[in-house]
C-alpha cells in the first residue's frame, strides 16, 4: 500500500512539457507519469487526478468546481501522458479550461473544467445522513486504492442484489489541496461493479471474461472544501444498465454529513453470451 500511495502522489506532480511549458496561444503543456501497475492499460482514475492537477497548475488561485471527462481511447502504460491546457475564459471569479490528454497514438481523453474563486454565502443541504462510521473489522482492500477502506458491501459476489454500494475511506496525512484529485481518482473504480450487482452470476471480477467494459465519460463536482485524511463516505447507485452501457451516480460525504462532492459515470458494458 505504501508503495502505491507514494507512486500515486508522484503521478500527480505534473511537470512542464516542451521548452517552457506554454506556447503563444496560451495553451500550457504539462507531462504526467503513469502509475506503475504492471498493466498495459492506464487506469482512468489516474487521468482524472492528473486533469485536476493540470487545472490547478494553470489557475492556482481558483478551485475546481466541476470536471466533465471523456475517455476517447485506451491509454498505454509504456509512455507518459502529455496534457494541453487551454484557457477558454478566466475572470475574477470563474475560469473554464479545456484539457486534452495525448500519447503518441493520439488523444486518449479530454476534460472540460470549471473553476471558481471560493466565496461565502448561505449553506443549505438536503440529503440522507451518512450514518455511523463502520467498525475497524469492516476493512477491505481495493487493489487500486492505497488507503484505508471500510465497507459492508461486496462487489465480488455473484448473487443478485440492488445496485447500491457505499464505502468509507481515509487516506494517510496529505495536503488538503490534493483532496479533489485523490477523490476523483477513487470515484472511478467501482461504478461499473455497482451496475452489475442486479445481474445474477456476474460481478466486477468478470471483466474480460464474462463481460467487457470501459469507462466512456466521468463527471465530478466539488461543492465545498474537505480533506481526504479525514473519513469520507462514498455512496453510489446505478439506476440504469441498458444498450450495452451502464450509468451510475454518487455522492461523497464527510463523517459529520457535509456533502462535499458528487459524481456520475457512463461506461461501455458488453455482456458476453
C-alpha positions in Angstrom: 0.0 0.0 0.0 2.8 2.4 0.9 4.5 2.0 -2.5 1.3 2.6 -4.5 0.5 5.6 -2.3 3.9 7.2 -3.0 3.5 6.3 -6.7 0.1 8.0 -6.9 1.3 11.2 -5.2 4.3 11.2 -7.6 2.0 10.8 -10.6 0.1 13.9 -9.5 3.2 16.0 -9.7 3.0 17.2 -13.3 5.9 18.9 -14.9 6.2 21.4 -17.8 6.4 19.8 -21.2 8.4 21.4 -24.0 10.7 24.4 -24.0 8.8 26.5 -21.4 5.6 24.6 -20.9 3.5 27.2 -22.7 3.0 28.4 -26.3 1.8 31.6 -27.9 -1.8 30.5 -27.9 -1.9 30.5 -24.0 -2.0 26.7 -24.0 0.0 25.3 -21.1 1.7 22.0 -21.8 2.4 19.5 -19.0 3.5 15.9 -18.6 2.4 13.3 -16.2 4.0 10.0 -15.5 1.9 6.8 -15.1 1.3 4.6 -12.1 3.4 1.5 -12.0 0.6 -1.0 -12.1 2.3 -3.7 -14.2 -0.6 -3.5 -16.7 -0.6 -2.3 -20.3 -3.6 0.0 -19.9 -3.9 3.2 -17.9 -6.3 3.4 -15.0 -8.9 6.1 -15.7 -8.6 7.4 -12.2 -5.0 8.4 -12.8 -6.2 10.6 -15.7 -8.9 12.2 -13.6 -6.5 13.1 -10.9 -4.0 14.5 -13.4 -6.7 16.5 -15.1 -7.5 18.2 -11.8 -3.8 18.9 -11.0 -3.3 20.3 -14.5 -6.1 22.7 -13.9 -4.7 23.7 -10.5 -1.3 24.3 -12.1 -2.8 26.8 -14.6 -5.2 28.6 -12.3 -3.7 28.1 -8.8 -5.8 30.8 -7.1 -9.1 29.1 -8.0 -10.6 25.7 -7.1 -12.0 23.1 -9.5 -15.8 23.1 -9.1 -16.7 20.6 -11.8 -15.0 18.4 -14.4 -16.5 16.5 -17.3 -14.1 14.0 -18.8 -14.4 11.9 -22.0 -12.2 8.9 -22.5 -11.6 8.6 -26.2 -9.3 5.6 -26.5 -7.2 3.3 -24.3 -4.2 4.9 -22.7 -1.0 3.0 -22.7 1.3 2.5 -19.7 4.5 2.4 -21.7 4.8 6.2 -22.0 3.9 9.4 -20.2 0.7 11.4 -20.8 1.0 14.9 -22.3 -1.6 17.5 -21.2 -2.6 20.6 -23.2 -4.5 23.1 -21.0 -6.3 25.9 -22.9 -7.9 28.7 -21.0 -11.3 29.3 -22.6 -12.1 32.0 -20.1 -10.6 33.4 -16.9 -12.2 36.2 -15.0 -12.1 37.4 -11.4 -14.4 34.7 -10.1 -14.6 31.9 -12.6 -12.4 30.1 -15.2 -13.1 27.5 -17.8 -10.4 25.2 -19.2 -10.2 22.6 -21.9 -7.6 19.9 -21.2 -6.5 17.3 -23.8 -4.5 14.2 -22.8 -2.3 12.8 -25.6 0.0 10.0 -26.2 1.8 9.1 -29.4 -1.2 7.2 -30.8 -3.5 10.2 -30.4 -5.9 11.8 -27.9 -6.8 9.4 -25.1 -9.0 11.7 -23.1 -10.2 15.3 -22.7 -11.8 17.3 -19.9 -13.9 20.5 -19.6 -13.1 22.0 -16.3 -14.9 24.8 -14.5 -13.1 26.7 -11.7 -14.3 29.2 -9.1 -12.7 31.5 -6.6 -14.1 30.4 -3.2 -16.9 32.7 -1.9 -19.1 32.8 1.2 -22.9 32.6 1.3 -25.9 30.7 2.8 -25.4 26.9 3.3 -28.4 24.6 2.8 -28.4 20.9 2.3 -31.0 18.1 1.9 -29.5 14.6 1.8 -29.8 11.4 3.6 -27.5 11.2 6.6 -24.2 9.4 6.2 -24.8 7.2 9.2 -22.1 6.0 11.7 -18.6 5.1 10.6 -18.2 1.3 10.1 -16.0 -0.5 12.7 -12.4 -1.5 12.1 -13.4 -5.1 11.3 -15.1 -3.8 8.1 -11.8 -3.1 6.4 -11.3 -4.3 2.9 -8.6 -4.0 0.3 -9.3 -2.4 -3.1 -6.4 -3.2 -5.3 -6.0 0.3 -6.8 -6.9 2.3 -3.7 -3.8 2.7 -1.5 -5.5 3.9 1.7 -8.0 2.6 4.3 -11.4 1.4 3.1 -14.3 0.1 5.1 -17.5 -1.4 3.7 -20.3 -3.8 4.5 -20.9 -4.5 0.8 -19.2 -6.9 -1.6 -18.9 -6.2 -5.3 -17.3 -9.6 -5.9 -20.5 -11.6 -5.0 -22.3 -13.1 -8.0 -25.7 -13.3 -6.2 -28.1 -10.6 -7.4 -28.7 -7.6 -5.2 -29.8 -3.9 -5.6 -27.4 -1.6 -7.5 -26.3 0.3 -4.4 -22.8 0.4 -2.9 -21.0 2.5 -0.4 -17.7 2.6 1.4 -15.8 4.7 3.9 -12.3 5.9 3.0 -9.5 7.8 4.6 -6.0 8.5 3.2 -2.8 8.9 5.1 -2.0 12.5 6.1 -1.8 14.6 2.9 -2.1 18.2 1.7 -5.8 19.2 1.6 -5.2 20.8 -1.9 -4.9 17.2 -3.2 -8.4 16.2 -1.9 -10.2 16.8 -5.3 -7.6 14.8 -7.3 -7.5 11.9 -4.9 -11.3 11.8 -4.6 -11.8 11.8 -8.4 -9.3 9.0 -8.6 -11.3 6.9 -6.1 -14.7 7.5 -7.7 -13.6 5.9 -11.0 -13.1 2.4 -9.5 -16.4 0.8 -8.5 -19.3 2.3 -10.5 -19.4 -0.5 -13.1 -19.3 -3.1 -10.4 -22.3 -1.4 -8.8 -24.2 -1.5 -12.1 -23.6 -5.3 -12.3 -25.0 -6.1 -8.9 -28.6 -7.0 -10.1 -27.3 -9.5 -12.7 -27.3 -13.0 -11.2 -24.0 -14.7 -11.8 -22.0 -11.6 -12.6 -19.6 -9.4 -10.6 -16.9 -6.9 -11.3 -14.3 -9.7 -11.3 -15.6 -10.9 -14.7 -14.2 -8.1 -16.8 -12.5 -9.6 -19.9 -14.2 -13.0 -19.3 -17.9 -12.6 -18.6 -18.1 -9.1 -20.0 -16.0 -6.3 -21.5 -16.1 -2.8 -20.0 -14.6 0.6 -20.4 -15.5 4.0 -18.9 -16.6 6.5 -21.6 -17.4 9.6 -19.6 -16.9 10.7 -15.9 -18.1 13.9 -14.3 -17.3 15.1 -10.8 -18.5 18.2 -8.9 -16.8 19.6 -5.8 -19.2 21.5 -3.6 -17.1 22.7 -0.6 -13.6 22.2 0.9 -12.7 18.9 2.6 -9.8 16.6 3.4 -9.2 13.0 2.4 -7.2 12.2 5.5 -10.5 12.5 7.4 -13.2 10.0 7.0 -15.4 10.2 3.8 -18.4 8.2 2.8 -18.6 7.4 -0.9 -22.2 6.4 -1.7 -23.1 5.3 -5.2 -26.1 3.9 -7.2 -26.6 2.7 -10.7 -30.1 3.4 -11.9 -29.7 2.0 -15.4 -27.9 -0.7 -17.4 -29.1 -0.7 -21.0 -27.9 -0.7 -24.6 -24.5 -2.1 -23.5 -24.0 1.0 -21.3 -24.1 1.5 -17.6 -24.9 4.7 -15.8 -24.0 5.4 -12.2 -24.0 8.4 -9.8 -22.8 9.0 -6.4 -22.1 11.4 -3.5 -19.2 12.0 -1.1 -20.0 13.0 2.4 -17.9 13.8 5.5 -18.4 11.9 8.8 -20.4 14.9 10.0 -22.7 14.6 7.0 -21.4 17.5 4.8 -21.9 16.9 1.1 -18.6 17.7 -0.4 -18.6 16.1 -3.9 -20.9 14.3 -6.4 -20.1 12.3 -9.5 -21.6 10.5 -12.5 -20.2 7.9 -14.8 -21.2 6.2 -18.1 -19.4 3.1 -19.3 -19.5 0.5 -22.0 -20.6 -2.9 -20.6 -20.9 -5.7 -23.1 -22.2 -8.9 -21.6 -20.8 -12.0 -23.3 -23.3 -14.6 -24.4 
